[in-house]
Amino acid sequence: MPATLTPAQLARDLAVRDLTDPAAGPHAVQLVVDQAVEALAGLWSCAVRRHPGERVVTVADNYDHLGYDPADVTRDARYTRYVDAGHVLRSHSTAMIPAALRALAANPADDVLLVCPGLVYRRDSIDRLHSGTPHQLDLWRIVRGTVTRADLEDMVAALVPNREWRLEPRRHPYTVDGAQLDVRHDGRWVEVAECGLASPAVLARAGLGNGWSGLALGMGLDRMVMLRKGIPDIRLLRSTEPAVAAQLTDLAPYRPVSALPPVRRDLSIAVDADDRAEDLGDRVREALGEDVVESVEILQETPYARLPAQARARLGATPDQKNLLVRLVLRPLDRTLSDHEANVLRDRAYAALHRGSVHHWAGLTGPRGTAGA
């Protein structure tokens, strides 16, 4: 059985505000959803059915019913937040699609747009563009009849009007002829969605067999709002600072409120040999939350075998570990940290990340039996 969330962790995760939910207050994220639905409903003159779904879903709906292989690495507890053996916090908005398809099979319509927006739970690295609780939107057009790649391209064009876009081939277990949608922004390509023709096997599992086909698209809502408004840091989307929050109820260009200086701390740590940036991000979020951390960047990685004896001793490293040089960038959105505050946060992050037996603290008192800085 995979590692599961503690009751406290589950309560914390379920308490996070879903910015796509109008009941939790207006937000620019909802405007992006509404505009996307309006564009596609107008393009096809089809029925629209919204299925926001529950945050806790079955493993079957999150993976099996979408065609994921039982051995797929994404099922690992490193990437998925298990509530129990049979349930997870949805890791993507596509987890709401199987239930929406079953509801359509029970109450058919010849041409319908399924709309599934919501907060999802990811294990991700920490930087200005990524969050452990991003928002996504799945849009699936299901028809009695046949849809084609040309229909998919029409769908994309309607969703990103007046933008240069491209489709790059990608494989998804729930699509045929899958692709990644990138848009041109400030001279570079930015990924905003994944799409393709809906897999006939996924439709059939839900009770939509012969005669049905569809288009499938999943969009990152946070990224779309940031592109539309020119927002530089994903944490701003949840800011309660009045001067920021007042700008998050429309899609007008964002006006910077302040440019508070970052505080950087470099950490030399010993971690398990298979630890990745996502693992570090998860542990730092657990220790500090996301409000004060701008990024966690791995600057250098050295296997145990290549570490000099002096470095092994300094870290208290063991042969099943490696050394990482990590840059922790701290920048609350509403204030500047003092050196003392930054050092306290540095030590909390260090305690969460370092797996060696010798510790070096930022001039503060560490656990018994450790070394001072």
WOPE-V875845 format. One record per pair of residues at least 12 apart in sequence whose C-alpha atoms are under 6 Angstrom apart, sorted by the first residue. I is the first residue (numbers start at 1). J is the second residue. D is the distance in Angstrom with one decimal. If there is no record, write none. Layout:
i=I j=J d=D
i=I j=J d=D
//
This chain:
i=2 j=77 d=6.0
i=4 j=82 d=4.8
i=4 j=83 d=5.3
i=4 j=84 d=5.8
i=5 j=83 d=5.6
i=18 j=119 d=5.3
i=20 j=118 d=5.7
i=26 j=249 d=6.0
i=27 j=248 d=5.7
i=27 j=249 d=4.5
i=28 j=248 d=5.3
i=28 j=249 d=4.8
i=28 j=250 d=5.1
i=36 j=159 d=5.8
i=46 j=111 d=5.5
i=46 j=112 d=5.3
i=47 j=112 d=4.6
i=48 j=112 d=5.7
i=48 j=113 d=4.8
i=49 j=114 d=5.1
i=50 j=114 d=5.9
i=50 j=115 d=4.6
i=51 j=115 d=5.9
i=51 j=116 d=5.1
i=52 j=116 d=4.9
i=52 j=117 d=5.5
i=53 j=96 d=5.8
i=55 j=89 d=5.7
i=55 j=90 d=5.8
i=56 j=88 d=5.6
i=56 j=89 d=4.6
i=56 j=90 d=6.0
i=57 j=87 d=5.6
i=57 j=88 d=5.6
i=57 j=90 d=5.9
i=58 j=86 d=5.8
i=58 j=87 d=4.3
i=59 j=86 d=5.4
i=59 j=87 d=5.1
i=61 j=95 d=5.5
i=61 j=98 d=5.9
i=62 j=95 d=4.4
i=66 j=174 d=5.2
i=66 j=202 d=5.7
i=67 j=173 d=5.0
i=67 j=174 d=5.8
i=68 j=173 d=5.6
i=79 j=123 d=5.0
i=90 j=120 d=5.6
i=91 j=120 d=5.2
i=91 j=121 d=4.9
i=91 j=122 d=5.6
i=92 j=120 d=5.4
i=93 j=136 d=5.6
i=93 j=138 d=5.9
i=94 j=138 d=6.0
i=101 j=206 d=5.7
i=102 j=206 d=4.8
i=105 j=207 d=5.6
i=105 j=208 d=5.9
i=110 j=143 d=5.3
i=110 j=144 d=5.2
i=111 j=142 d=5.9
i=111 j=143 d=4.4
i=112 j=141 d=5.7
i=112 j=142 d=5.5
i=113 j=140 d=5.7
i=113 j=141 d=4.4
i=114 j=139 d=5.7
i=114 j=140 d=5.1
i=115 j=139 d=5.1
i=116 j=137 d=5.7
i=116 j=138 d=5.0
i=117 j=136 d=5.8
i=117 j=137 d=4.2
i=118 j=135 d=5.5
i=118 j=136 d=5.7
i=119 j=134 d=5.9
i=119 j=135 d=4.4
i=120 j=133 d=5.6
i=120 j=134 d=5.8
i=120 j=135 d=5.9
i=121 j=133 d=4.8
i=123 j=278 d=5.8
i=124 j=278 d=4.5
i=125 j=277 d=5.3
i=125 j=278 d=4.4
i=125 j=281 d=4.7
i=126 j=281 d=5.3
i=126 j=295 d=4.9
i=126 j=296 d=5.4
i=127 j=294 d=5.6
i=127 j=295 d=4.0
i=128 j=233 d=4.7
i=128 j=234 d=5.6
i=128 j=294 d=5.9
i=129 j=234 d=5.5
i=135 j=221 d=5.4
i=135 j=222 d=6.0
i=136 j=219 d=5.6
i=136 j=220 d=4.7
i=136 j=221 d=5.1
i=137 j=218 d=5.6
i=137 j=219 d=5.1
i=138 j=217 d=5.7
i=138 j=218 d=4.3
i=139 j=217 d=5.2
i=140 j=215 d=5.4
i=140 j=216 d=4.5
i=141 j=214 d=5.3
i=141 j=215 d=5.1
i=142 j=213 d=5.9
i=142 j=214 d=4.3
i=143 j=212 d=5.7
i=143 j=213 d=5.7
i=144 j=211 d=5.6
i=144 j=212 d=4.6
i=145 j=211 d=5.6
i=145 j=212 d=5.6
i=146 j=213 d=5.6
i=164 j=183 d=5.8
i=164 j=184 d=5.4
i=165 j=182 d=5.6
i=165 j=183 d=4.3
i=166 j=181 d=5.9
i=166 j=182 d=5.5
i=167 j=179 d=5.6
i=167 j=180 d=5.4
i=167 j=181 d=4.9
i=168 j=180 d=5.0
i=174 j=199 d=5.1
i=175 j=196 d=5.3
i=175 j=197 d=5.2
i=175 j=198 d=4.7
i=175 j=199 d=4.5
i=176 j=196 d=5.8
i=176 j=197 d=5.0
i=176 j=199 d=5.5
i=177 j=196 d=5.5
i=178 j=195 d=5.7
i=178 j=196 d=4.1
i=179 j=194 d=5.9
i=179 j=195 d=5.3
i=179 j=196 d=5.8
i=180 j=194 d=4.5
i=181 j=193 d=5.0
i=181 j=194 d=5.8
i=192 j=219 d=5.9
i=192 j=220 d=5.7
i=193 j=218 d=5.4
i=193 j=219 d=4.2
i=194 j=217 d=5.7
i=194 j=218 d=5.3
i=195 j=216 d=5.4
i=195 j=217 d=4.1
i=196 j=216 d=5.4
i=197 j=214 d=5.9
i=197 j=215 d=4.6
i=197 j=216 d=5.8
i=198 j=214 d=4.9
i=198 j=215 d=5.1
i=198 j=216 d=5.3
i=229 j=251 d=5.8
i=229 j=252 d=5.9
i=229 j=253 d=4.3
i=229 j=254 d=5.2
i=230 j=254 d=5.8
i=262 j=330 d=5.7
i=262 j=331 d=4.8
i=263 j=329 d=5.7
i=263 j=330 d=5.1
i=264 j=328 d=5.7
i=264 j=329 d=4.6
i=265 j=327 d=5.9
i=265 j=328 d=5.2
i=266 j=326 d=5.6
i=266 j=327 d=4.4
i=267 j=325 d=5.7
i=267 j=326 d=5.1
i=268 j=324 d=5.8
i=268 j=325 d=4.6
i=269 j=323 d=5.6
i=269 j=324 d=5.4
i=269 j=354 d=5.0
i=270 j=317 d=5.8
i=270 j=322 d=5.6
i=270 j=323 d=4.6
i=270 j=354 d=5.4
i=270 j=355 d=5.3
i=270 j=356 d=5.1
i=271 j=321 d=5.4
i=271 j=322 d=5.6
i=271 j=354 d=6.0
i=271 j=355 d=5.1
i=272 j=321 d=4.4
i=273 j=320 d=5.8
i=273 j=321 d=4.5
i=273 j=322 d=5.2
i=283 j=352 d=6.0
i=284 j=349 d=5.7
i=292 j=330 d=5.6
i=292 j=331 d=5.3
i=292 j=332 d=4.2
i=293 j=330 d=4.6
i=293 j=331 d=6.0
i=294 j=329 d=5.5
i=294 j=330 d=5.6
i=294 j=331 d=5.8
i=295 j=329 d=5.2
i=296 j=327 d=5.8
i=296 j=328 d=4.8
i=297 j=326 d=5.6
i=297 j=327 d=5.1
i=298 j=326 d=4.6
i=299 j=325 d=5.4
i=299 j=326 d=5.6
i=300 j=324 d=5.7
i=300 j=325 d=5.1
i=301 j=323 d=5.9
i=301 j=324 d=4.7
i=302 j=322 d=5.8
i=302 j=323 d=5.1
i=303 j=322 d=4.5
i=304 j=319 d=5.7
i=304 j=322 d=4.9
i=315 j=356 d=5.5
i=315 j=358 d=5.4
i=316 j=356 d=4.6
i=316 j=357 d=4.4
i=316 j=358 d=4.8
i=317 j=356 d=4.9
i=343 j=362 d=5.9
i=358 j=370 d=5.7
i=359 j=371 d=5.4
i=360 j=372 d=5.1
i=360 j=373 d=4.8
i=361 j=373 d=5.0
//
